[in-house]
Each structure stands twice: as C-alpha cells, then as structure tokens.
Amino acid sequence: MLFLSVNLNAQEVITQNVRGTISDIDSKQPLVGVTLYVKDSEPIIGTVTDIEGNFTFKDLPIGRHTIVANYLGYETKAIPNVLVGSGKEVYLNVELSESLTQLEEVVVTANKNKGDALNDMSTVSARSFTVEETKRYAGTFNDPARMVSSFAGVTTNPNGQNDIVVRGNSPKGILWRLEGVEIPNPNHFADEGASGGPINALNSAMLDNSDFLTGAFAPEYGNAYSGVFDMKLRKGNSEKREYSLSAGALGFDGTLEGPFTAGYGGSYLINYRYSSLAVLDELGIVNFFGVPKYQDLSFKMHLPAGKAGHFTIFGLGGLSSIYQEDRDEDNEDYVHRTADWNAHMGVVGLNHMVPLSNQVYIKTNLSVSGNGAGGEYSRRNAIGEFFVAGREDTQNDWLRASTCMNYKINAKHRVKGGLTYTNLGYYMFSEYDNLGEGDYTTELDASGRSDLVQSYVNWKYRISDDITLVTGLHHAYFMLNDNMSLEPRLGIKYFSGPKQSFTFGVGMHSKVESLATYTAMVQDEEGNYTMPNKELGLTKALHVVGGYQYNFNRNLRLKGELYYQYLYDVPWENDPSSPYVYGNESSGWTNRALVNGAVGRNYGVELTLERFYNRGFYYLLTGSVYDAKFDSPDGVQRNSSFNGHFAGNILIGKEFKVGDPSKNKTIAINAKVTGFGGGYYTPIDLEKSIEGNAEEYDWSRYNAERAENVFKADINITYRRDRKNTTHEFKIDLQNITNNQAVVGKYYEDRKQIIENEVQWSIFPNIIYTIQF
C-alpha cells in the first residue's frame, strides 16, 4: 500500500500531532511494523510503528478522525472519534489481539464490541469509558462516578453525593483502583467507610480510558461485591511541554506535562486544583456560614529503563474542610450550633513492569495510602449554654505490595497470577453527649494494625476467534480474625456472527468491612464496653449474569443482561428479635453486636440501546427493573435500603460546526433525563428523639417507608474554539434544570423538635472555562 504525505499550509488549516504505542494485548510487547491510516482521508494519511511500537501522525487536521491499525497475524482494530484539537497532542495506547487464523494476506476484523472493557479478562457486566465521555455526558461535572450512573443498573445518591448504587447493592461494596492499585475513597468530604462524596478528588484531565464493572468480576479483582472502578492515568507528553488552565464553580486548576529530557521517552503529568468558593471567601466576595474548602493534587511520572522495563510513580491526594454555623433566622448574631469537619485522602505508588521474554512479563506495585475524617460538633443545651455534643477522629493507612506474572503461552492460552499483601493501620475515636450533661458515650476508641492477603490466578482460553473462556480463583485472608474466602469465577464470551454475541459469568466475591465496624464499642448487659465485632467475617456474594448484544451496525447496538446475586454472611444484629441488617448502610459503622447471618437476593434485567458518537451525534438509552431484599434476624424479609425497583436514562448529544469553517468553532449540546425509584428507610420516632435530643428510629417499622421517585433533567452546552497551538473551551453544565424536589428521606431537626424532609439536590449550575496550549 502506498502512503502519500500531505503538506498542509499552516495558515489555511490548523493541525496537530497524534502519537501512540501499539502492543500485544496478552504479552504487552510492542509490535513493530504495524500499519496505521486515517479512515476516509484523501489522499490516504498513514504511518508505521517503529522498533518500540511507537507511531506518529504528523500535522493531522484538527477535528474527529477514525484511525485503523492493521498487522499481519493480528485482528484489525479501528479507534473511532479521536478528537484532535490544536491545544495539545493526542496520545493513544492501542492493543491488538493475535488472530487464531494464521493465514498470510488474510485481514481479520477484531471480534470486539465498542465499549467492551479494556481488561480482556472481563467478559461480562463490564464496559470501558473514555475521558471524553466523562466530560461530554450532561450532569457529570467531569466526575467518573457521576458518569457511570448513566449506565444500565447503576444509580447515584439523589442528595448530591456521588455514591454509586449497583444493582441494588450498598455503595460500601464498591472497589476503587488506580493504576492497578486499590486506593481509598477518592472523594472530598467523605465519611468513614463511605465509597462516595460530594466532589471527586481525581481530575478528569488526568484520566486515560478506564473500566467500570458491575458484576461477576474477573479473578484479579478482590475486596468488592458491588462494582469496580478500574481507573488509569494517562502518560504525559514525552516530546513537548503542554499546559492547561481551568476555572469554574468547583475549582481553579492547572495541568502541566512534558518530557524530562529530549530523546529520553520519559514524561511527567501533574494537576492541582483549589476550591473556587474558598478563594472567593478569602477575598471577601462570598459570605455565608459554611464555605466548603478543598484542594487536590495528582501526578504521574513515566520512567522507561531500557531492558529493565519501565517504572511509573503516581499519586493522588485531597484535603477538605468546612466550618458551618446554624444562625437564628431573626438574629444572625445568635448561633444555635456549629460543625467543624475535615477529611483527607492520599495515595502514592510505584509500579515496575519488566518483560522476561516475548511471552512473559512481571509487574510489581508498591503503594502507601491513607484517609481520615473528623471534627467537632457543638450546640446549646436546655439553658442556652454551648457544649461539645460530639467528637470524631477516624484514621486509616494501608501499606501495599503486589506482584503478578503474565505468561502468553500462545495465541490461544494466557495465564496470569498475582499476590497482594496489605498492612492496615487504624486509629478510631468517637464520642457524643446529646444532652450536654458532660456524660460522654464512647463509640470508638481503638488503634492497631492488621493484614489482608489476596491472591489470584487467571486463565484465558481462546477456543476460537469467536469463543473466549476466562476462569480462575481469587483468595482472600483477613488476619484480624483469621477469616478467609476462596472464590472460583468463570466468564464466557461467544460471537455467534458478525453482529451478535452472548456472554455468561458466574463468580463468588467478598469484601472486608470498614475497620471502624470491627472496632466499634458495644455495651453489654452488665454495662461493660467490648468489641464483639472483631470476629466479624467477610461479607460475601455469588453473582450469576447472562448477556446478549446485537450490533445493528458499527455505531448502533442493543445490549441486555439478566442477573441474580445471592448475598450471604452479611452482618446483622446478634439479636433474634432485631430487624437490623448492616448491609443496608452506605457508610460509617454501628454500635451493635453483629454476626454474619443475613442473606440478600438481588435480581433484575437491564437493557441498553446505544448509538456511539458518529458524525457529531450520539444517544444512549438505558433501563433496568430489579428487586433487592434482605432476610432480617427476626425472620422477616424486607426491602433493601437501595431497592429502587427501576431506573432509566435518556442521553442525547449533538456537535455543530458554527460560523466560518476557517475559524474552527464548535458548539456541543448534551442532555440527560434520569428517573429511578426511591429507596427504603426507617421512620423516625419523634417522641424518643425529643426525649434523647437526637435522632431515634422506630425499629418496629424497619425500612417500612419508601422515598419518592426521583426525576432529574441535566443539560450542558460547550463552545470550543481552536486557534493555532491553543484550544479555548467554555462550558455550562446545569444539573436538575427543572429543580425537582423529591422527598428522599427524613431527618430530625432537634432545635425545632420536628421531623423535616430531605429532598433531592436542587438546581446547580457549573460554568467552566478551559484553555489548552
């Protein structure tokens, strides 16, 4: 094939470079001599990978392009909708699968559906998401957690938190991974034991394409039973320095990337963000009683080391705090109560990957991470005097070391096994005095260390180009109480033709609870405080999933999944008359004596109709119908707190070229409509709440009340202008534009001694300006 170079006049057409690397999906070895071309280019624009698998398209016109990769003996792969802007170069990591049909001059099209997981060991209930999707979808605020709530079977907290509810499971069952390493909850203002928060600390400008899993996980994923975020950071530009600055309602941030030295191949990438409201508060521009202040930093350094492989150093950290005052409506100088709250999280990791041969590589990870939250709450007693009603300080740290070996035996067989050792440290303290009598009740008072050891083995067997089987084992051993779990897993994907495929997955999964749960103080019948929950075992689940997908064409698909989840060994109260099941909590801990006895059942059906972005237009329609219930200690089966019964989303977007084509102006309009059923909650006992000066529940009606159904419409409008070497972007993102106010719960207002409605998050605008250069 003859490739013609195109010499474009820079004054007439703005261009940018597209670079990347091509490697084997199983061995991760670079592929030399891969042919790449830009689809529908005239004359054809093409290039070839070098000895290190690198390729470069020089001076590609800005806009959207589809890049096709061909390599003899491998399946052809197309990378659609590569957005090329003038402000920064585009870097692509492309992996090709070896064809089982080893015939010369035969071109085999990849049997891989758009949106399939990047991790080829994930065959069911898994999909990848791109950085552009995170930014494009309305209502996401560039947050991957909010973005995945657009997928079938996934809902989020209607009160503004980004807690993720997957198939009726508690958000506690979510696993967050970054660069292959388990990390603490990466959200600002996060509570102890929570998996979400109001603001994500990880800036989307740092992300590479990543995976989200909703069930029947591959054997390498452990310590999760609900869902998995498997996120990756992109590499910085290794050839030139690039910058990005952004200002919006959620923060001011800057991104810097570039090479360490010319010709080395290593790079750095760093982003820092500071709360916009904190800046305005410090300047005296805003003045309200409770300004959220936060800042976060993330980075990645890619360090090639020749025959010794390559090293990666990465990190993410966030600090957040808020001081709130509840002032009298008639006299602002009179403060009824205050809350001083702070939280933090962080992780720093070192990854090393080295090939031992063309078929074997070893990857090793070392990381240090931690999180914590705490504060002090004060209010007035019966005679109007201030007193400290509660103090909390919870701190966790994790020292992790993991290693895995990957062996590509041949095109049909691949084996991967690994081991992760985690040393957990904790300091837990909490006390309260609701009546202001100086008699504090201690809920937490413990510190120490323990260990968690996990191991796994994966085997991928490509029976043919159309059938792939993945099976293996995951093992977890929690040394705090010598509890363990052995978890077999199986996944199958079958392409019955060029347009349709079937999937099936089954597996056992488990998770360690928050360490505060194990160390909670419980008062016995004699008035003594003990820690009975230290013997609590792992929460476990069995997942069974079957799926079908039909591709009407390259850009339109229909996908459906049926699933059944059997949760067991879920903690419940060690009292046969109690209705309490700990699996209904989304965070925190409980001062109840628990044992592993509860059983839960989640089952449902999910449908997705998706038109992938093509010719400036896309839509996504998702719907799910499900049921989620737990058996309680008193023998009654009750609805899970997260049993919404149904959920649906409609997303649609269009991109337009506007004005003079030579000015490179684009407007994108994206909209989202969401509806899902309300969850269940336990009503408040007003009389007991008034007597104890704190929220008390009517446990005889456990999860007997249901919240209202939630409706929400979001829209964002983006204006982008490409100039030579610079891209300007202005974006307006509006959440809940109809300002719907569904009642999603109740709370006790102790000052007024009444029960108030908790409503969904009201209309919220986010305006962002970004410049890349």
N, C-alpha and C positions, 0 to 999 in steps of 0.2 A: 504494500500500500504506500502511495506517495503522499507525503505531507507537505503542504505549501505553507510557508510563513506569511503572515500578514503584517505589513508595515503601516501602521495607522498614524496619521498626523495627530499629535497630541493636542493641537489647537482645535481640532474638529471632534475628536472622540476621546473621552476620558477613559483610561484603562487602569487595570490593577493586576498584580501577580496572584496566581493561585498555585500553592505548593502543597506537597504532602508526601506520604510514605505508603507504599504497598507492601503488605506482608501476608504470609500464610496464616489462615485463621486458627489452625491447630498448633503449629510449631512456633509461630510468631517470628519466623525467619523472614528477612527481607527478600523480595522477589525481584530479580534482575531482568530487565528487558521487557517489562510489561508495557503494552501499547495502550495509550490513553488518547481519547479525542473528545472534542466538544460536539455533542449531538446537534445536528441541523446547522452546523456552521458552514459557511460558503464564502471562500474555499475552506476546506477542512483544516481546523486548527488541532494539532496533535503534538504529542511528546512521548518519550520513552523513559522508564525508570533506570537509574544508574546502578552501580555496583552495591550501593547501600539501600536500594529500594526507593530512593527519593525521586521525585519528579517536580517539574516547574512548568507552568503555563505563563509565559511572559506576555505582559501587556494584553490581557484579556479584557474586552469591552465590559464596562460595568453593566449590571443587570442580573437576571437569573439564567443559569445555564445548567444543562444536564451533562455530566461527564461520564463517559463509558470506559471501562477497563477490560482489555482482552489479554489473555495469556494462554498459550498452548498448554493443554492438560488441565486447565482450571476453568471453573464456571465464569462466564461473563457477568460483570456486575455494572449496573448503572447507578450513579449518585445524582438524584434529581434535585432541582431547585436550589442549586448552590448560589447563594446571594453574594454577588461580588460588588463591593462598594469602593469608593475612592479613598476612604479614610484609613483603611488597614488591609493588609494582605489576608487572604484566606488560606487556612491550613487544614488539610484533610488527612485523617487516618483511615485507610481503606484495607480491609482484609478479604482475601479471596479463598474460596473453598476448592480443594483439589477435586477434579472430576473423577468419578469411578469409570468413566468411559474413556480409556486411554487410546484414542484413535487420532492420528495426525490429521490436521486440517479440519477437524470437527469442532464447531463452536457450540458449547453447551451453555444455555442460559441458566442463571442461578435459580434454583428452586428455593427462593427466599421471598417471603411476602414483605411488602413495605410495612414498616412499623414493628417488625419482629425484633426480639431482644438482641442486643449486641453480643451478649454471652450466649454462644450457641449451645451450651448445656441446658439452657432454659427453653423448654419446648412447649409449655402450656402456661396460660394465665400470666403472660409476660409481654411487655412491649417496650420499645425504646422511645425516648422523647428527645427532641432536638432543642438546642439553645433557642432557635428561632421560634419554636412552638411555645416555649416558656414566655417569650416576650410578646408573641403575637396574640395568644388567646386573651379574650376580654376577661377582666376581673382577676387576673393572676398576680398583678403587681410584681411581675418578673420573679415570682416565687414558685419553685418546682412543686412544692406541696399543694399550693392552690391550683396549679395547672393540672395535676393528675386527678383532681376532683371532677374533671370533665370526662374521665374515662368511665366505662360501664362498671357498676358495682362499687363505686367509690363516692363517698360524700364527705363534706367537711363540717366543722362546727359552725352553726349559724350565728354565733355571738361574736364573730370576728377573729377567733383563734384559727390557726391552720391545722388543727388536729385532724388526722385522716382516719375515717371510719371505712374499713374494707369489709364488704360482705357481712355487715352487722357485727363485726368484732370490735373490741375495745381498741382505742388508739395506742394503748400500752403495748400491744403486740407488734408494733412497727419496729423494724430494724433500719438504722441509718448507716450506710457505708460510704466512705470517701477514699478514693484511690485504693480500693480493695481492703480497707481497714475499718472495723467497726468504730463509730465515733459517738460521743454523747449527743443528745438532742441539740441540733444546730440552730436554735431559735432564741431570740431575746425574750426576757421576762418569763422564762419557762419555770414552771413549778417542779418540785421534786417528783420524780417518777413519770413526768409527762413526756410525750413524744412530739408535741407541738408548742406553738406560742403565737403571739400576735405578729411578729416580724422575723423573717428568716435572716440569719446572720451571713449566709453564703450568697454573695452577689452573683447574679446570673451571668455577668460579664466574664466570670472565671470558669464557667462550666463548659465541658465538652458534652457531646451526646452521651446519654446515660440510660439506664434501665429502671423500670418500675415493675414489681412482681406482686401479684395478688393472691397466689395460692399454689400449692404443690411445688414448692421451690426445689431447685437443683440441690444435690447433696452438699455443695460447698457453702450454702447459706445456713447459718445456725443462729440460735438465740432469737427466734421470731416465729410467730404463728399467725400473724395477720397480713403483713405486707412488708416489702423490702424496697428501699431506695438504694440503688447501687450507682452512686454518682462518681463522675470522673472530672478532673480538672484538665483544661486544655493546656498545651505547651505554649510558652511564649514564642514570639518570633525570633528565630535563631540567626537572622540575616540583617535586620534593621530595627531600630528603635521606633516604637509606636506608643501613642498616648490616647487616653480617653478621659473626658471630664463630664460629670453629670450633676444636675441639680434638680431636686424635686421635693414633693411634700414629705417623702420618707427619708431624705438624706442628701447630703453632698458627698460625692465620691469621685475618686480618681484611680485610673488604672495605668500602670507603666509596665512595658515589656520590651525585651530586646536581647541581643546576644551578649555573652560575657566578653568574648574577643572574636575578631573576624576570623572565619575559617574553622573555628573550633566545633561548632554544631550544638553547643550547649546554649541554654536560654534561661531567662528568669521572667516571672509574671507576678505582679503584686497589685492588690487592690485595697484601698482604705475608704471607709465610709463613716460619716459623723451625722448624727441626728439633726435634721433641719430645724425642728422645734426647739432643740437645745440651743442652737445658735441664736434663733430669734428671741428666746427667753433671756439669754445672756446679754443681748443687745437692748433689752427692754421693750421689744416690739410686741411681744405677746405677754399676757399676764393673766394666767388662770391657775387655779390651785391644783396642780398635778401635771407637770410637763414631763413626758417620757424622754429620758436621755439615754442614748445608746451609741456605741461605736463598734466597728468590727474591722478586722484585718484578715486577709487571706493571701496566700502566696504559693508558688510552685517553682522549683528550680530543677531543670533537666540537665543532667551531667553525664554525657557519654564518656566511657572509659575504655574504648577500643575492645580488645579481646576479653577484658574483664567485665564486659557488659555495659550497663548504664545504671546510674543512680538517680533517684528522684527524692528531693526534700520538699515537703509540703506542710502547710499549716493553715489553721483557721481558728480565730478567736473572737469572742464578743463580750462586751461589758454593757450592762443595762441597769438603770436605776430610775426610781420615781418616788417623789415625796408628795403625798396627797393630803389635803385638808378639807374637811367637811364643815363649811361655814354656814352660819344661820342665814336663812333667806331674808330676814328682816334686819339683821345686824351682822354685816360682813366681818366685823372685828371679833365676833364671838365664834370660836372654833369648837365644834362638838366632838370631833375625833380626828386623828391623824394616822397615816400609814407611811412608813419609810421602808421601801422594798428595794432590794438589789439582787442581781443574778449575774452569773458569768459562765462561760464555757470556753474550752480550748482544746486543740489537738495539734501536735507536731509529730511528723512521721518521716521515716527514712525507708525508701524502697530500693531494693537492688535486684536486678534481673540479669542473669548471665546464661548464655547458651553453652551447653556442654558438647553439643553436636548439632547437626542439622535437624535432629529429631527430638532432642531433649533440652529443656531449659529448667532452671531453678529460680524461683522468685522468693525473696525474703523481705519481711516487713518488721520494722521496729517502730513503736509509737508510744508517746506519753500523752494522756488526755485527762480531762477533768471537767467537772461542772459543780455548781453550787448555787444556792439561793438562801436568802434570809432577810430578816427585817424585824421591825418592832411596831406594834400596833397599840395605840393609846386612845382612851375615850374617857368620858366623865362618868362618875358614879352617881348614886341617888342624890347626893347633896351637892353635885356640880363640881367635884374635885377631879382633876385629871389623874389617871392611873394607867400603868402599862398593863394592857389586857392580854398581851401575848408576845412571845419572842420565839424566833425560829432561826436556826442555822444548820443547813444540811450541806455537806461537802463530800464529793466523790472523786476519786482518782483511779486511773487504770494504766498499768504498765503492760504493754502487749508485745509479744514476739511471735511471729508466724513464719512458716516456710511451706512452700509447695513445690512439687516436681511434676512437670508435664512431659509425657512421652507420646509422641506421634509414631505409632508403630508402622502404620501405612495409611493410605487414603481411607481405609475402612475403619481402622481402630485407633482410638486415642484414650489414654489413661491419665488421670490427674489425681494426685493425692496430696493432702496437706495436714498440718498440725498448727494449732494456735494455743498459746499459753497466755493467760491473763491474770495478773495480780491486782486484786481490787482493794482499795483503801477507802475507808469511810469514817466520817465524823458526823453524828446525828444528835441534834439537840432541839427540843421544842417544849414550851410550857405555856400555860394560859391561866388566867384568873378572870372569869367572866363577871363576877360581882364586885371586884375591886376591894376585897377584904384582905388582900395580902396572902391569901392561901392559894398558892400556885399548884396546879396539877401538871406533872411532868409526863409528856407523851413520848419523848425520845431523849435518850441520854446514853450514847454508846459510841465507841470508836474501835477500830481494829482493821485487820486485813484478812483476806481470804483469796482463793484461787479458783479459776474456771479453766478447764482444759477441754478443747474441742478438736476433733479430727474428722477427716472425711476421705472418701475415695470415690471418684467418678469414672465411669467407663462409657464412652460414646462409641456406638457401633452403627456405622452407615451401611445398612443391609443392602441398599441400592441408592441410586441418585434420588429416589423418591421416598425412601423409608429410613428414618433415623431413630435409634433407640438410645436413651440415656438412662443409666441405672447406677446405683451406688448406695453408700451408707454414710450417715452422719452420726457422730458420737459426742455426747456432752457429759462432763463430770464436774459437778459443783462441790468443791471441797469444804464449804462452810458447814454442810451437814451430810457429806458423803452421798449425795443424790446423783443419779446418773440416768441417761436416756440413750437408747440405741434405736436409730431411726432409718429404716430402709426406705428408698424412694425410687420411683420409676417414671419415665416420661417417654412418649412415642409421638412422632410426627409422620404423617403419611400423606404424600401428594398423589391423589388419585387421578390427576390430569393436570394440564397446564393452568387450569382455573380454580381448582378446588383442593382443599386439604382438610384432614381430620387430625385431631390431637387428643391425647389422653394422658392424664397424670395422676399419680397416687403417691402419698408420702406421709410420714409421721414427722411432727415438728414439736419443738419445746422452747420455753423461754424462762430465764431467771427473772424473778420479780425485782422491783426496786429494793435496794438494800435497807431502806427505811422500813419496808414491810417486815423484814426479818428481825429487825432490832426494836420494833415498837414495844412500848411498855404496856403491859396489861395487868390490871388489878384483879387478884383472885378473891375468893370468898372471905378470906381472913384479912383482907386489906393490904396484902403484900404485893409488890410490883415485880413481875417476872417478864421474861422474853420467850414466851412459848412458841412464837413463830419462827424461831431459829431452826427448827426442824422441818420447816415447810419445804416440800419438794417442788420440782419444776412443774409449771403449767404446760399441758400437752394438748396436741390436736392431731387428728387424722384428716387429711384432705383428699378428696376424690373429685376430679374435674374431667369433663369431656367437652371437646370443642369442634366447631366446624367453621370453615371460611370459604366463601365463594368470591372470586375476583371477576367482576363483570368486564373490566378492562384493566389496564396498567394503573389507573388512578382511582378506581371505584371498587370498594369491597363491602361485603356483608359478612359479619362475624357474629357467632353465637357461642355461648358457653353455658353448660349445666354444671352445678357443683353441689357437693354435700360435704359439710365439715362436722366432725364429731369431736367436740372439746371434752377433755377429761382431766382428772386430777386438778381441776380448777379450785383454788382456795374458796372455802365457805366457812361460816362461823361454826365453831365447835360447840354447837348447842342445837339439839334436835327440835326445839321449838322456834328457832330463829329462821327468818326468811332470807338472811343476808348472804349474798354471793359477791366475792371480791372481783370477779370478772366483769361486773357492771361498773367498776370505777374506771376513770380515764387517766387518773394521776394520783399522786400523794400516797398515803398509807392509811391504815386503820388501827385503832387500839382495841381490836377484838382478837380473841384467840382463834386462830384459823387452822384448818386441816385441809388436805387435798381430798375433796369429796364430791364437788359439784360436777355435773355433766351438762354440756350445752350442745345444741344442734342448730346449725345454720345451713340452709339450703335455698337455692334460687336459680333463676335463669337470667342471662344477660344478653343483650343484642346491641350491635354497633353497625351503623351504616356510615361509611366514611369516604368522602371524596378528598383525596390528598391534594395538597396545593399544586395547582397546574394552571398555567395561563392566567395567573393573577386571581384565582378563585378557589375556595375550599368550603366544605361543610362537614360537620360531624354531628351525628345523631346517636345518642346512647340511651338505653333504658334498661332497668332491672326491676324484677319483682322477687322478693325474698322474705324469709322468715327467720328469726333468731330468738331462741328461748333457752332458759336455764332451768334445771331442777334445783329447788331450794332445799335446805336441811329439813324444813318442816313437811317435805313431801309434796309440795305444790309446784307445778311447772308455771313459770312466769316469763313474760316478755323480757328480753334483754333491754338494757337502757338504750341500746343503739339500734333497736329493731324499728326501722322506719317503714318497712314493708315495700316501699317503692322509691325509685329515683329516676330522674330523666334529665337530659341536657340537649339543647339545640345550640350549636355553634355555627356561625357563618361569617365569612370574610371575603372582601374584595380589595384588590390593589389596582390603582389607576395611575397612569402617566398623565400629568397635567401640564398645561402651558406649552411653551416652546420646547420641542424634544431636545434641543441642544442644551437646555438649562438643567436637564436631569432632575426633574421634580416628580415626586411620587406621593400619593395620598393613599393610605390604607384604612379601611373601616372594618372593624371586627365587633361582633355582637355575640352575646351568650344569654340564653334563658335557662334557668335551672329550677326544678321543682323536686322536692323529696318529702317523704312523710316524717312527721315529728316522732321523736323518741319518747321513752317512758321514764317517769320519775316518781319518787315517793313524796306524797303531800306533806306539808309542814304542819306540825301540831302547834297551833298558836298559843294555847294555854300554857303548855310546857315551855315554849320559847320565851314567853313573858316571864315565867317563874325563874328560869335559869339565865335570863338575859343573854341568850344565844340561840341560834337556830337548832330546833329539835324536830325530829321527824315522827310521823305516825307510822311506826313499823308494822302495824297490823294491816296497812294498805301499801305494802312494799311494791313499788313500780306499778301502782294501780292507775295513775294519771298519765295521760298522753299529751305531749306538746302539740301545738297546732302545726299543720303542714306549712312548709316553707316555700315561698316563691321569690325568685330574685332575677332581675334582669341587669346585665352589665354591658357596657359598650366602651370601646376605645377607638380613638382616631389618631393616626400617626401621619405626620408630614415629614418627608425626608428629602434633603437636597444634597446632591453630590457635586462638589467642586473638585478641582484638581488637588489630589492628595488630602482632601478634607471631606468628611461627611457630617452634616448637621441633621439632627432629628429632634422633633418636637412632638410630644405625645400627651394626650389627655385620656386618662383611664378613670371611668366612673363606675363605681360599684353600687348596686341596688338603686338604679335610677328612678324606680317607682316608689322608693322609700317604704317598701312593705315592712310592716312591724308585727310579724307573727309572734305570738307568745310561745317561747321555747323553754320556759321554766319559771320557777318561783323562788323568791328569797325573802328572808325575814329582815325587816327594817326595824332594828332594835330601838332607834331613837323615837320613832313614831309608834312602835309596837303594833305594826301591821304587816301583812303579807303583801309583797309587791310582785308585779310581773317582770320577768326577764324577757326582753324582746330581742329579735334578731338585729344584727348590726345595721345601722341606718345608712342612708346615702353617704358615700365618701368619695371625694374627688382626689385624684393623684395626677399632678402635672409634672412632666419630666422633660428637661432639655438635655441633650447629649451631643457632644462634639467628639469626633474621632479624627486623629491626624498623626 
